[in-house]
């Protein structure tokens, strides 16, 4: 695997490697880097271990233009396009190596073990390791 150099906001830089959490709350305004960092962390986590992840947005119709495109960008920045398969409807991703799924369907919450929730000023990550 090649080395990739990325630049992060100071208070989000350490969060990429931090896996010692059950719930993470990232606070920052527009352009702070919380979403960029969160999507990179989501892609990296799903590339390392098998997970079932859920990305949540207040308005489902905006998933394509925001979260789906941001996930695609994170995958591209990390040069992992060959590891991930995109399913445009209903906006899902699957890692071809680990089997990780990133989904946007609410009806299967019981088997989800990582939730990524983005809003204007907050980013939540909820992780249940070893469950689901």
MOHU-V225268 format. One record per helix or strand. SS is the DSSP state (helix for helix, strand for strand). FROM is the first residue (numbers start at 1). TO is the last residue. If there is no record, write none. Layout:
# MOHU-V225268
ss | from | to
SS | FROM | TO
SS | FROM | TO
This chain:
# MOHU-V225268
ss | from | to
helix | 13 | 16
strand | 23 | 27
helix | 34 | 48
strand | 52 | 56
helix | 60 | 62
helix | 64 | 77
strand | 84 | 87
strand | 92 | 95
strand | 101 | 103
helix | 106 | 111
strand | 114 | 118
strand | 122 | 127
